[in-house]
Amino acid sequence: MDAPNGSPETPPDAALSLRVFPEDGALVWEATNEGTDSVRLWQQGNSWGWPMPRLYLDPEPDSTAPHRLTPAARVWTRNFPASVDLAPQESARYVLRAGDFDPEMLDAVQGLWHEPLRVRGELRCEPSPEAVEHGVWCGTLRGEEQELSPPHAWLDPASEP
C-alpha cells in the first residue's frame, strides 16, 4: 500500500486489506480496515470514489502484461464528496458490473468470460484538495493475485439484469 496523503485526519498506520470476488453477476472490491484507527474512504457514488476500483486480469498466471479494467467515465449531474469512516475491522464495498467497465478496455477481454482468470484487484485514490479537506485516505491498495473460475458474468454485458 502506498503512503496515505498525510492529512491530519488520515491515520499514519492506516492498514487496509483488499479482496475481490464475484457476487450476483457483479465483481466486488471489499476494503477492510485492519488497523487500530478509523480510516475514511470515498464512497463509490461520486466522482472521487467511482474511478477507484481497478482490475488486472489474464488467463495466464504471473503475467507481466495483464489486461487492466477500470470503470467507464461518467457524467455527474449531482456530485458531492461523500465518504465513509471505517472503524477497525469494518469494510467498504465497490461493485462493478460488465456495463460499468470502460468499454474500450472491456472489449479486449470479453471473450475470456468462460476461461479461468488470474486477477488482482486494486483501489486507487489520487490526492486532491477534496481528499485533504475531507481527510480521505489516498494511495494504492492491491489485493493478492487469485484465480476466478468461470463463468464471469461481470465480463459479459449480455448478462446484465
DSSP file with accessible surface (Angstrom, degrees, kcal/mol):
  #  RESIDUE AA STRUCTURE BP1 BP2  ACC     N-H-->O    O-->H-N    N-H-->O    O-->H-N    TCO  KAPPA ALPHA  PHI   PSI    X-CA   Y-CA   Z-CA
    1    1 A M              0   0  103      0, 0.0   140,-0.2     0, 0.0   138,-0.0   0.000 360.0 360.0 360.0 133.8    0.0    0.0    0.0
    2    2 A D        -     0   0   81    138,-1.5   136,-0.1     1,-0.1     0, 0.0  -0.287 360.0 -80.2 -73.1 164.4    1.3    3.4   -0.9
    3    3 A A        -     0   0   82      1,-0.1    -1,-0.1   136,-0.1   137,-0.0  -0.297  49.8-110.4 -65.2 144.9    1.6    6.1    1.8
    4    4 A P        -     0   0   40      0, 0.0   135,-0.1     0, 0.0   133,-0.1  -0.170  38.4 -92.7 -68.7 174.0   -1.5    8.0    2.7
    5    5 A N        -     0   0   40    131,-0.3   134,-0.1     1,-0.1   132,-0.1   0.575  49.8-123.6 -70.4  -9.9   -1.9   11.6    1.7
    6    6 A G        +     0   0   65      1,-0.2    -1,-0.1   132,-0.1   131,-0.1   0.535  56.5 150.6  83.1   5.0   -0.6   12.8    5.1
    7    7 A S    >   -     0   0    8    129,-0.2     3,-1.5     1,-0.1    -1,-0.2  -0.358  59.9-111.9 -68.2 154.4   -3.6   14.9    6.0
    8    8 A P  T 3  S+     0   0  122      0, 0.0    -1,-0.1     0, 0.0    -2,-0.0   0.811 115.8  55.2 -60.3 -28.7   -4.1   15.2    9.8
    9    9 A E  T 3  S+     0   0  103    123,-0.2    31,-0.1     2,-0.1   128,-0.1   0.649  89.0  86.5 -79.9 -16.8   -7.3   13.1    9.6
   10   10 A T  S <  S-     0   0    9     -3,-1.5    29,-0.1   126,-0.1   126,-0.1  -0.773  85.3-124.9 -86.9 117.4   -5.6   10.1    7.9
   11   11 A P    >   -     0   0   13      0, 0.0     3,-1.5     0, 0.0    -5,-0.1  -0.367   9.5-134.5 -63.5 139.1   -4.1    7.8   10.4
   12   12 A P  T 3  S+     0   0  127      0, 0.0    -2,-0.0     0, 0.0     0, 0.0   0.748 104.9  50.2 -66.2 -20.9   -0.4    7.2    9.8
   13   13 A D  T 3  S+     0   0   72      2,-0.1    23,-0.2     0, 0.0    24,-0.1   0.063  74.3 160.4-104.8  24.5   -0.8    3.5   10.4
   14   14 A A    <   -     0   0   12     -3,-1.5     2,-0.6    21,-0.1    24,-0.1  -0.263  17.5-172.7 -49.9 117.9   -3.8    3.0    8.0
   15   15 A A        +     0   0   36     22,-0.2    19,-3.1     2,-0.0    20,-0.8  -0.925   8.0 173.1-122.3 103.7   -3.8   -0.7    7.3
   16   16 A L  E     -A   33   0A  15     -2,-0.6     2,-0.3    17,-0.2    17,-0.2  -0.879  14.8-161.5-112.3 143.6   -6.2   -1.7    4.7
   17   17 A S  E     -A   32   0A  41     15,-2.4    15,-2.5    -2,-0.4     2,-0.4  -0.877   9.3-154.3-118.0 157.1   -6.7   -5.1    3.1
   18   18 A L  E     +A   31   0A  17     -2,-0.3   126,-0.5   124,-0.2     2,-0.4  -0.995  13.4 176.9-135.3 134.7   -8.4   -5.8   -0.2
   19   19 A R  E     -A   30   0A 130     11,-1.8    11,-3.0    -2,-0.4     2,-0.4  -0.980  12.6-155.5-132.7 149.3  -10.2   -8.8   -1.7
   20   20 A V  E     +A   29   0A   2     -2,-0.4     9,-0.2     9,-0.2    99,-0.1  -0.980  22.6 157.8-123.8 136.0  -12.1   -9.1   -4.9
   21   21 A F  E     -A   28   0A  27      7,-2.0     7,-3.0    -2,-0.4     2,-0.2  -0.993  39.8-106.6-155.9 152.1  -14.8  -11.6   -5.6
   22   22 A P  E     +A   27   0A  65      0, 0.0     2,-0.3     0, 0.0     5,-0.2  -0.569  37.4 172.6 -79.4 146.1  -17.8  -12.2   -7.9
   23   23 A E  E >   -A   26   0A  74      3,-2.5     3,-1.8    -2,-0.2    -2,-0.0  -0.875  62.9 -19.2-156.8 120.5  -21.3  -11.8   -6.5
   24   24 A D  T 3  S-     0   0  137     -2,-0.3     3,-0.1     1,-0.3     0, 0.0   0.875 127.1 -47.3  51.9  45.7  -24.6  -11.8   -8.2
   25   25 A G  T 3  S+     0   0   30      1,-0.3    73,-0.4   135,-0.1    -1,-0.3   0.536 123.9  94.2  78.9   3.6  -23.2  -11.2  -11.7
   26   26 A A  E <  S-A   23   0A   1     -3,-1.8    -3,-2.5    71,-0.1     2,-0.4  -0.728  73.8-120.7-118.7 171.1  -21.0   -8.3  -10.4
   27   27 A L  E     -AB  22  96A   0     69,-3.0    69,-2.5    -2,-0.2     2,-0.4  -0.966  28.1-155.6-114.1 132.3  -17.4   -8.0   -9.2
   28   28 A V  E     -AB  21  95A   1     -7,-3.0    -7,-2.0    -2,-0.4     2,-0.5  -0.918  11.1-161.3-114.7 132.0  -16.9   -6.7   -5.7
   29   29 A W  E     -AB  20  94A   0     65,-3.0    65,-2.3    -2,-0.4     2,-0.6  -0.964  15.0-168.3-104.3 122.2  -13.9   -4.9   -4.2
   30   30 A E  E     -AB  19  93A  31    -11,-3.0   -11,-1.8    -2,-0.5     2,-0.5  -0.945   3.9-166.6-119.4 113.4  -14.0   -5.1   -0.4
   31   31 A A  E     -AB  18  92A   0     61,-2.5    61,-2.4    -2,-0.6     2,-0.4  -0.864   8.2-165.5 -99.1 126.8  -11.6   -3.0    1.5
   32   32 A T  E     -AB  17  91A  17    -15,-2.5   -15,-2.4    -2,-0.5     2,-0.9  -0.938  22.0-127.3-116.9 135.3  -11.3   -3.8    5.2
   33   33 A N  E     +A   16   0A   0     57,-2.7    56,-3.5    -2,-0.4   -17,-0.2  -0.704  30.1 173.1 -80.0 107.1   -9.7   -1.6    7.9
   34   34 A E        +     0   0   91    -19,-3.1   -18,-0.2    -2,-0.9    -1,-0.2   0.402  51.2  90.8 -93.4   0.5   -7.1   -3.9    9.5
   35   35 A G  S    S-     0   0   11    -20,-0.8    54,-0.2     2,-0.2   -21,-0.1  -0.053  84.6-113.2 -88.2-168.7   -5.7   -1.1   11.6
   36   36 A T  S    S+     0   0  107    -23,-0.2     2,-0.3    52,-0.1   -22,-0.1   0.490  93.3  59.5-105.6  -7.7   -6.4    0.3   15.0
   37   37 A D  S    S-     0   0   78    -24,-0.1    -2,-0.2    50,-0.1   -22,-0.2  -0.851  93.1 -92.7-118.2 158.4   -7.7    3.7   14.0
   38   38 A S        -     0   0   61     -2,-0.3     2,-0.4    50,-0.1    49,-0.2  -0.335  36.4-156.5 -65.1 149.6  -10.6    4.7   11.7
   39   39 A V  E     -C   86   0B   1     47,-2.0    47,-3.6   -29,-0.1     2,-0.5  -0.994   6.5-141.7-129.9 136.1   -9.9    5.2    8.0
   40   40 A R  E     +C   85   0B  69     95,-0.4    97,-3.2    -2,-0.4     2,-0.3  -0.873  21.6 179.3-103.0 128.6  -12.0    7.4    5.7
   41   41 A L  E     -C   84   0B   1     43,-2.5    43,-2.9    -2,-0.5     2,-0.1  -0.920  33.8-102.4-121.8 151.9  -12.6    6.2    2.1
   42   42 A W  E     -C   83   0B   2     -2,-0.3    41,-0.3    95,-0.3     2,-0.2  -0.453  37.6-119.9 -65.0 142.4  -14.6    7.8   -0.7
   43   43 A Q    >   -     0   0   91     39,-2.5     3,-0.5    -2,-0.1     6,-0.4  -0.491  22.0-119.4 -75.0 157.9  -18.0    6.2   -1.3
   44   44 A Q  T 3  S+     0   0   35     49,-0.3     2,-0.9     1,-0.2    -1,-0.1   0.800  98.2  78.3 -72.0 -26.3  -18.4    4.8   -4.8
   45   45 A G  T 3  S+     0   0   60      4,-0.1     2,-0.3     5,-0.1    35,-0.2  -0.030  87.3  60.7 -83.6  36.2  -21.3    7.0   -5.8
   46   46 A N  S <> S-     0   0    1     -2,-0.9     4,-2.8    -3,-0.5     3,-0.2  -0.945  95.2 -95.6-149.3 172.2  -19.4   10.2   -6.6
   47   47 A S  T  4 S+     0   0   39     -2,-0.3    27,-0.1     1,-0.2    -3,-0.0   0.667 121.3  50.6 -69.3 -14.2  -16.6   11.4   -9.0
   48   48 A W  T  4 S+     0   0   50     32,-0.2    -1,-0.2    -5,-0.1    78,-0.2   0.843 119.0  33.9 -87.5 -38.2  -13.9   10.8   -6.4
   49   49 A G  T >4 S+     0   0    0     -6,-0.4     3,-1.4    -3,-0.2    -2,-0.2   0.789 102.4  73.9 -88.2 -29.4  -14.9    7.2   -5.5
   50   50 A W  T 3< S+     0   0   17     -4,-2.8    -3,-0.1     1,-0.3    -1,-0.1   0.905  98.7  44.2 -55.9 -45.4  -16.2    5.9   -8.8
   51   51 A P  T 3  S+     0   0   61      0, 0.0    -1,-0.3     0, 0.0    -2,-0.1   0.518  89.0  93.9 -82.1   3.0  -12.8    5.5  -10.5
   52   52 A M    <   +     0   0    1     -3,-1.4    72,-1.7    71,-0.1     2,-0.2   0.898  65.0  78.2 -65.1 -45.0  -11.1    3.9   -7.5
   53   53 A P  E     +D  123   0C   0      0, 0.0     2,-0.3     0, 0.0    70,-0.2  -0.483  56.1 171.1 -73.2 136.8  -11.6    0.2   -8.4
   54   54 A R  E     -D  122   0C  36     68,-2.6    68,-2.2    -2,-0.2     2,-0.4  -0.970  15.7-155.7-136.5 153.3   -9.3   -1.4  -11.0
   55   55 A L  E     -DE 121  69C   0     14,-2.4    14,-3.0    -2,-0.3     2,-0.5  -0.998   4.6-162.3-135.6 134.1   -8.8   -4.9  -12.0
   56   56 A Y  E     +DE 120  68C  52     64,-2.3    64,-2.2    -2,-0.4     2,-0.3  -0.967  25.5 171.8-111.4 127.1   -5.8   -6.6  -13.6
   57   57 A L  E     +DE 119  67C   1     10,-2.6    10,-2.9    -2,-0.5    62,-0.2  -0.971  15.6 159.1-141.6 153.9   -6.6   -9.9  -15.3
   58   58 A D  E     -D  118   0C  21     60,-2.0    60,-3.3    -2,-0.3     4,-0.1  -0.934  41.3-129.1-164.3 146.4   -5.0  -12.5  -17.5
   59   59 A P  S    S+     0   0   39      0, 0.0    60,-0.1     0, 0.0    -1,-0.0   0.698  94.4  73.5 -73.1 -15.8   -5.7  -16.2  -18.3
   60   60 A E  S >  S-     0   0  124     58,-0.1     3,-0.8     1,-0.0    58,-0.1  -0.801  89.3-114.8-100.1 137.8   -2.0  -16.9  -17.6
   61   61 A P  T 3  S+     0   0   75      0, 0.0    -1,-0.0     0, 0.0    86,-0.0  -0.357  93.5   7.6 -67.5 148.2   -0.6  -16.9  -14.0
   62   62 A D  T 3  S-     0   0  128      1,-0.2     2,-0.0    -4,-0.1    83,-0.0   0.813  85.7-175.1  52.5  39.5    2.0  -14.3  -13.1
   63   63 A S    <   -     0   0   37     -3,-0.8    -1,-0.2     1,-0.1    -5,-0.0  -0.326  25.6-151.4 -64.4 143.1    1.6  -12.4  -16.4
   64   64 A T  S    S+     0   0  147      1,-0.2    -1,-0.1    -2,-0.0    -2,-0.1   0.550  94.4  38.2 -91.3  -7.5    3.9   -9.5  -17.0
   65   65 A A  S    S+     0   0   72      2,-0.0    -1,-0.2     0, 0.0    -2,-0.0  -0.457  79.0 174.1-139.1  64.3    1.3   -7.7  -19.1
   66   66 A P        -     0   0   54      0, 0.0     2,-0.3     0, 0.0    -8,-0.2  -0.290  38.0-103.1 -69.6 158.5   -2.1   -8.3  -17.6
   67   67 A H  E     -E   57   0C  71    -10,-2.9   -10,-2.6    41,-0.0     2,-0.5  -0.613  34.5-142.0 -77.0 141.5   -5.2   -6.5  -19.0
   68   68 A R  E     -E   56   0C  98     -2,-0.3     2,-0.4   -12,-0.2   -12,-0.2  -0.905  14.0-167.9-109.7 133.7   -6.4   -3.6  -17.0
   69   69 A L  E     +E   55   0C   0    -14,-3.0   -14,-2.4    -2,-0.5    32,-0.0  -0.975  10.6 171.7-118.2 135.2  -10.1   -2.8  -16.4
   70   70 A T        -     0   0   18     -2,-0.4    32,-3.2   -16,-0.2   -16,-0.2  -0.906  41.8 -84.0-133.0 161.8  -11.3    0.5  -15.0
   71   71 A P  B     -H  101   0D  13      0, 0.0    30,-0.3     0, 0.0     3,-0.1  -0.357  50.9-105.8 -64.4 147.4  -14.8    2.0  -14.6
   72   72 A A        -     0   0   21     28,-3.2    30,-0.1     1,-0.1    27,-0.0  -0.354  44.0 -90.9 -67.8 153.0  -16.1    3.9  -17.6
   73   73 A A        -     0   0  102     -2,-0.0     2,-0.3    28,-0.0    -1,-0.1  -0.338  47.3-158.5 -62.5 146.9  -16.2    7.6  -17.4
   74   74 A R        -     0   0  125     -3,-0.1     2,-0.6   -27,-0.1    -1,-0.0  -0.957  17.6-131.1-128.9 151.0  -19.4    9.1  -16.0
   75   75 A V        -     0   0  137     -2,-0.3     2,-0.7     2,-0.0    -2,-0.0  -0.895  24.5-151.9 -99.0 122.9  -21.2   12.4  -16.2
   76   76 A W        +     0   0   70     -2,-0.6     3,-0.2     1,-0.2   -30,-0.0  -0.869  20.3 178.0-101.1 113.7  -22.2   13.5  -12.8
   77   77 A T  S    S+     0   0  138     -2,-0.7     2,-0.4     1,-0.3    -1,-0.2   0.756  84.6  25.2 -84.2 -26.2  -25.2   15.8  -12.7
   78   78 A R  S    S+     0   0  184      2,-0.0     2,-0.4     0, 0.0    -1,-0.3  -0.986  78.3 172.7-133.9 126.6  -25.1   15.9   -8.9
   79   79 A N        +     0   0   52     -2,-0.4   -33,-0.1    -3,-0.2    -3,-0.0  -0.955   6.6 166.9-145.2 118.3  -21.8   15.3   -7.2
   80   80 A F        -     0   0  131     -2,-0.4     2,-2.1   -35,-0.2   -32,-0.2  -0.975  45.7-109.0-128.8 145.1  -20.8   15.7   -3.6
   81   81 A P        +     0   0   40      0, 0.0     2,-0.4     0, 0.0   -35,-0.1  -0.470  49.8 176.7 -74.8  80.9  -17.6   14.4   -1.9
   82   82 A A        +     0   0   34     -2,-2.1   -39,-2.5   -39,-0.1     2,-0.3  -0.715   0.4 173.7 -90.4 137.9  -19.3   11.6    0.1
   83   83 A S  E     -C   42   0B  33     -2,-0.4     2,-0.4   -41,-0.3   -41,-0.2  -0.833  23.2-135.6-135.4 171.4  -17.1    9.4    2.2
   84   84 A V  E     -C   41   0B  48    -43,-2.9   -43,-2.5    -2,-0.3     2,-0.6  -0.993  14.1-136.5-132.5 136.9  -17.4    6.6    4.8
   85   85 A D  E     -C   40   0B  80     -2,-0.4     2,-0.7   -45,-0.2   -45,-0.2  -0.865  17.8-155.2 -93.0 122.6  -15.5    6.1    8.0
   86   86 A L  E     -C   39   0B   3    -47,-3.6   -47,-2.0    -2,-0.6     3,-0.1  -0.882   4.0-154.8-100.3 115.6  -14.3    2.6    8.6
   87   87 A A    >   -     0   0   33     -2,-0.7     3,-2.5   -49,-0.2   -54,-0.3  -0.335  51.7 -60.4 -72.2 165.3  -13.7    1.6   12.2
   88   88 A P  T 3  S+     0   0   56      0, 0.0   -54,-0.2     0, 0.0    -1,-0.2  -0.256 128.5  11.1 -51.1 133.6  -11.3   -1.2   12.8
   89   89 A Q  T 3  S+     0   0  120    -56,-3.5     2,-0.2     1,-0.3   -55,-0.1   0.407  99.5 124.3  73.9   1.8  -12.4   -4.4   11.1
   90   90 A E    <   -     0   0   99     -3,-2.5   -57,-2.7   -57,-0.2     2,-0.3  -0.586  46.8-148.7 -86.2 158.4  -15.2   -2.6    9.1
   91   91 A S  E     -B   32   0A  50    -59,-0.2     2,-0.4    -2,-0.2   -59,-0.2  -0.884  11.4-152.6-128.3 155.7  -15.3   -2.8    5.3
   92   92 A A  E     -B   31   0A  12    -61,-2.4   -61,-2.5    -2,-0.3     2,-0.4  -0.955  18.6-146.7-122.3 145.3  -16.4   -0.7    2.3
   93   93 A R  E     -B   30   0A 101     -2,-0.4     2,-0.4   -63,-0.2   -49,-0.3  -0.921  12.0-168.5-118.9 142.6  -17.5   -2.3   -0.9
   94   94 A Y  E     -B   29   0A   3    -65,-2.3   -65,-3.0    -2,-0.4     2,-0.4  -0.997  16.3-164.0-124.5 128.0  -17.2   -1.1   -4.5
   95   95 A V  E     +B   28   0A  46     -2,-0.4     2,-0.4   -67,-0.2   -67,-0.2  -0.960  10.0 178.8-124.1 130.2  -19.3   -3.0   -7.1
   96   96 A L  E     -B   27   0A   0    -69,-2.5   -69,-3.0    -2,-0.4     2,-0.2  -0.993   7.8-164.9-130.3 139.7  -18.9   -3.1  -10.9
   97   97 A R    >>  -     0   0   72     -2,-0.4     3,-2.4   -71,-0.2     4,-0.7  -0.680  45.3 -91.8-109.5 170.3  -20.9   -5.0  -13.5
   98   98 A A  G >4 S+     0   0    1    -73,-0.4     3,-1.1    55,-0.3    56,-0.1   0.877 126.6  54.7 -52.1 -41.7  -19.9   -5.5  -17.1
   99   99 A G  G 34 S+     0   0   50      1,-0.2    -1,-0.3    57,-0.1   -27,-0.1   0.613 101.2  60.8 -70.6 -10.2  -21.7   -2.4  -18.2
  100  100 A D  G <4 S+     0   0   43     -3,-2.4   -28,-3.2     2,-0.1    -1,-0.2   0.653  86.2  91.3 -89.2 -18.9  -19.8   -0.3  -15.7
  101  101 A F  B << S-H   71   0D   3     -3,-1.1   -28,-0.0    -4,-0.7   -32,-0.0  -0.446  96.2 -89.5 -77.3 153.4  -16.3   -1.0  -17.1
  102  102 A D     >  -     0   0   41    -32,-3.2     4,-2.4     1,-0.2     3,-0.5  -0.430  38.6-141.6 -57.7 118.8  -14.6    1.2  -19.7
  103  103 A P  H  > S+     0   0   79      0, 0.0     4,-2.3     0, 0.0    -1,-0.2   0.838  97.1  56.7 -61.6 -32.4  -15.9   -0.4  -23.0
  104  104 A E  H  > S+     0   0  162      1,-0.2     4,-0.6     2,-0.2    -2,-0.1   0.902 113.0  40.8 -65.4 -38.0  -12.6    0.0  -24.8
  105  105 A M  H  4 S+     0   0   45     -3,-0.5     3,-0.4     1,-0.2     4,-0.4   0.865 114.1  53.4 -75.2 -35.8  -10.8   -1.9  -22.1
  106  106 A L  H >X S+     0   0    6     -4,-2.4     3,-1.7     1,-0.2     4,-1.4   0.862  96.1  67.3 -69.1 -34.6  -13.6   -4.5  -21.8
  107  107 A D  H 3< S+     0   0  108     -4,-2.3     4,-0.4     1,-0.3     3,-0.3   0.865  95.2  57.4 -53.6 -38.4  -13.6   -5.3  -25.5
  108  108 A A  T 3< S+     0   0   69     -4,-0.6    -1,-0.3    -3,-0.4    -2,-0.2   0.707 118.7  29.0 -69.6 -17.8  -10.1   -6.9  -25.2
  109  109 A V  T X4 S+     0   0    0     -3,-1.7     3,-2.3    -4,-0.4    -1,-0.2   0.441  85.0 101.0-124.3  -0.7  -11.2   -9.4  -22.6
  110  110 A Q  G >< S+     0   0   55     -4,-1.4     3,-1.4    -3,-0.3    -2,-0.1   0.842  78.8  62.2 -58.0 -33.1  -14.9  -10.1  -23.2
  111  111 A G  G 3  S+     0   0   50     -4,-0.4     3,-0.5     1,-0.3    -1,-0.3   0.579  91.1  70.0 -69.0  -5.9  -14.1  -13.4  -24.9
  112  112 A L  G X   +     0   0   24     -3,-2.3     3,-2.0     1,-0.2    -1,-0.3   0.351  61.9 107.7 -92.6   8.1  -12.5  -14.6  -21.7
  113  113 A W  T <  S+     0   0  109     -3,-1.4    39,-2.1     1,-0.3    -1,-0.2   0.739  83.6  44.2 -61.2 -20.6  -15.8  -14.9  -19.8
  114  114 A H  T 3  S+     0   0  102     -3,-0.5    -1,-0.3    37,-0.2    -2,-0.1   0.321 100.4  84.2-107.5   9.1  -15.6  -18.8  -20.0
  115  115 A E  S <  S-     0   0   68     -3,-2.0    33,-0.1    34,-0.1     2,-0.1  -0.833  87.3-101.3-111.3 148.4  -11.9  -19.2  -19.1
  116  116 A P        -     0   0   64      0, 0.0     2,-0.4     0, 0.0    33,-0.2  -0.435  46.9-155.8 -60.7 139.6  -10.3  -19.4  -15.6
  117  117 A L  E     - F   0 148C   0     31,-2.4    31,-3.0    -4,-0.1     2,-0.5  -0.964  19.1-140.6-126.5 141.5   -8.7  -16.0  -14.9
  118  118 A R  E     -DF  58 147C  54    -60,-3.3   -60,-2.0    -2,-0.4     2,-0.3  -0.866  36.2-179.7 -91.7 125.6   -5.9  -14.8  -12.8
  119  119 A V  E     -DF  57 146C   1     27,-3.2    27,-2.5    -2,-0.5     2,-0.4  -0.935  24.2-168.5-130.8 152.5   -7.0  -11.4  -11.3
  120  120 A R  E     -D   56   0C  84    -64,-2.2   -64,-2.3    -2,-0.3     2,-0.2  -0.964  18.5-147.6-138.6 120.5   -5.6   -8.8   -9.0
  121  121 A G  E     -D   55   0C   1     23,-0.4    22,-2.7    -2,-0.4     2,-0.3  -0.545  15.5-173.8 -86.2 156.3   -7.8   -6.1   -7.6
  122  122 A E  E     -DG  54 142C   2    -68,-2.2   -68,-2.6    20,-0.2     2,-0.4  -0.994  16.9-158.5-147.8 142.6   -6.7   -2.6   -6.8
  123  123 A L  E     -DG  53 141C   1     18,-2.6    18,-3.1    -2,-0.3     2,-0.4  -0.997  18.1-174.9-117.4 129.6   -8.2    0.5   -5.2
  124  124 A R  E     - G   0 140C  60    -72,-1.7     2,-0.5    -2,-0.4    16,-0.2  -0.987   9.9-176.4-130.5 125.5   -6.5    3.8   -6.1
  125  125 A C  E     - G   0 139C   5     14,-2.7    14,-1.6    -2,-0.4   -76,-0.1  -0.975  17.6-147.3-120.3 116.5   -7.3    7.1   -4.7
  126  126 A E        -     0   0  112     -2,-0.5     5,-0.1   -78,-0.2  -121,-0.0  -0.579  27.7-102.4 -81.0 142.1   -5.5   10.1   -6.2
  127  127 A P        +     0   0   90      0, 0.0    -1,-0.1     0, 0.0     3,-0.1  -0.338  51.8 162.0 -60.9 143.6   -4.6   13.0   -3.9
  128  128 A S     >  -     0   0   25      1,-0.1     4,-2.1    -3,-0.1     5,-0.2  -0.970  54.5-103.6-154.7 162.7   -6.9   16.0   -4.4
  129  129 A P  H  > S+     0   0  103      0, 0.0     4,-2.7     0, 0.0     5,-0.2   0.894 123.3  53.3 -58.6 -35.5   -7.8   19.2   -2.5
  130  130 A E  H  > S+     0   0   64      2,-0.2     4,-2.4     1,-0.2     6,-0.2   0.889 105.5  52.9 -67.5 -38.3  -11.1   17.5   -1.6
  131  131 A A  H  >>S+     0   0    0      2,-0.2     5,-2.2     1,-0.2     4,-0.8   0.920 112.4  44.9 -63.0 -41.9   -9.3   14.4   -0.2
  132  132 A V  H ><5S+     0   0   76     -4,-2.1     3,-0.8     3,-0.2  -123,-0.2   0.953 113.5  50.0 -65.5 -47.2   -7.2   16.7    2.0
  133  133 A E  H 3<5S+     0   0  140     -4,-2.7    -2,-0.2     1,-0.2    -1,-0.2   0.878 119.1  37.2 -58.9 -38.9  -10.2   18.7    3.1
  134  134 A H  H 3<5S-     0   0   50     -4,-2.4    -1,-0.2    -5,-0.2    -2,-0.2   0.407 107.6-120.5 -97.6   0.3  -12.3   15.6    4.0
  135  135 A G  T <<5 +     0   0    1     -3,-0.8   -95,-0.4    -4,-0.8     2,-0.3   0.852  51.1 168.5  65.9  36.3   -9.4   13.5    5.4
  136  136 A V      < -     0   0    0     -5,-2.2  -131,-0.3    -6,-0.2   -95,-0.2  -0.628  40.2-107.3 -86.7 138.8   -9.8   10.7    2.9
  137  137 A W        -     0   0    1    -97,-3.2     2,-0.4    -2,-0.3   -95,-0.3  -0.367  37.4-166.9 -59.3 136.1   -7.2    8.0    2.6
  138  138 A C        +     0   0    3    -97,-0.1     2,-0.3    -2,-0.1   -12,-0.2  -0.981  36.6  73.4-126.3 143.1   -5.1    8.4   -0.7
  139  139 A G  E    S-G  125   0C  10    -14,-1.6   -14,-2.7    -2,-0.4     2,-0.5  -0.964  77.4 -66.4 151.9-165.6   -2.9    5.8   -2.1
  140  140 A T  E     -G  124   0C   8     -2,-0.3  -138,-1.5   -16,-0.2     2,-0.5  -0.991  36.5-169.2-125.9 124.4   -2.9    2.4   -4.0
  141  141 A L  E     -G  123   0C   7    -18,-3.1   -18,-2.6    -2,-0.5     2,-0.4  -0.969   8.0-167.7-115.0 122.5   -4.2   -0.7   -2.3
  142  142 A R  E     -G  122   0C 115     -2,-0.5  -124,-0.2   -20,-0.2   -20,-0.2  -0.936   7.5-148.5-115.4 138.0   -3.5   -4.0   -4.1
  143  143 A G        -     0   0    5    -22,-2.7     2,-0.2    -2,-0.4  -124,-0.1  -0.326  36.4 -82.5 -88.2 176.4   -5.1   -7.4   -3.3
  144  144 A E        -     0   0  154   -126,-0.5   -23,-0.4    -2,-0.1  -124,-0.2  -0.520  47.9-102.0 -76.9 147.9   -3.4  -10.8   -3.8
  145  145 A E        +     0   0   47     -2,-0.2     2,-0.3   -25,-0.1   -25,-0.2  -0.489  53.6 169.8 -67.1 139.6   -3.4  -12.4   -7.2
  146  146 A Q  E     -F  119   0C  61    -27,-2.5   -27,-3.2    -2,-0.2     2,-0.5  -0.956  34.1-112.0-147.7 163.7   -6.1  -15.1   -7.3
  147  147 A E  E     -F  118   0C 104     -2,-0.3     2,-0.4   -29,-0.2   -29,-0.2  -0.877  23.9-161.9-103.4 132.2   -7.8  -17.4   -9.8
  148  148 A L  E     -F  117   0C  16    -31,-3.0   -31,-2.4    -2,-0.5     4,-0.1  -0.951  15.3-135.3-110.8 134.3  -11.5  -16.9  -10.5
  149  149 A S        -     0   0   90     -2,-0.4   -34,-0.1   -33,-0.2   -35,-0.0  -0.605  38.7 -72.9 -87.7 147.0  -13.5  -19.7  -12.1
  150  150 A P  S    S+     0   0   50      0, 0.0   -36,-0.2     0, 0.0     2,-0.1  -0.284  92.3  68.0 -75.5 167.0  -15.9  -19.2  -15.0
  151  151 A P        -     0   0  100      0, 0.0     2,-0.8     0, 0.0   -37,-0.2   0.539  58.8-166.6 -80.8 153.4  -18.4  -18.2  -16.0
  152  152 A H    >   +     0   0    1    -39,-2.1     3,-2.3     1,-0.2     4,-0.4  -0.766  11.5 176.2-108.4  84.1  -17.6  -14.5  -15.4
  153  153 A A  G >  S+     0   0   35     -2,-0.8     3,-1.6     1,-0.3     6,-0.3   0.817  77.2  69.1 -58.7 -28.8  -20.9  -12.7  -15.8
  154  154 A W  G 3  S+     0   0    4      1,-0.3    -1,-0.3  -128,-0.2  -127,-0.1   0.608  99.4  50.2 -68.7  -8.3  -19.2   -9.4  -14.8
  155  155 A L  G <  S+     0   0    0     -3,-2.3    -1,-0.3     1,-0.1    -2,-0.2   0.491  99.5  73.5 -99.3  -9.6  -17.3   -9.6  -18.2
  156  156 A D    X   -     0   0   52     -3,-1.6     3,-2.5    -4,-0.4     4,-0.2  -0.876  57.8-166.7-116.5 102.6  -20.5  -10.2  -20.3
  157  157 A P  G >  S+     0   0   50      0, 0.0     3,-1.7     0, 0.0    -1,-0.1   0.780  88.9  68.9 -58.0 -23.5  -22.8   -7.2  -20.8
  158  158 A A  G 3  S+     0   0   89      1,-0.3    -5,-0.1    -3,-0.1    -2,-0.0   0.726  91.8  60.9 -66.6 -18.3  -25.4   -9.6  -22.1
  159  159 A S  G <  S+     0   0   51     -3,-2.5    -1,-0.3    -6,-0.3    -6,-0.1   0.488  75.5 124.7 -86.9  -1.6  -25.7  -10.9  -18.5
  160  160 A E    <         0   0   69     -3,-1.7  -135,-0.1    -4,-0.2  -134,-0.0  -0.318 360.0 360.0 -59.5 137.8  -26.8   -7.5  -17.2
  161  161 A P              0   0  141      0, 0.0    -1,-0.1     0, 0.0    -2,-0.0  -0.209 360.0 360.0 -68.7 360.0  -30.2   -7.8  -15.3
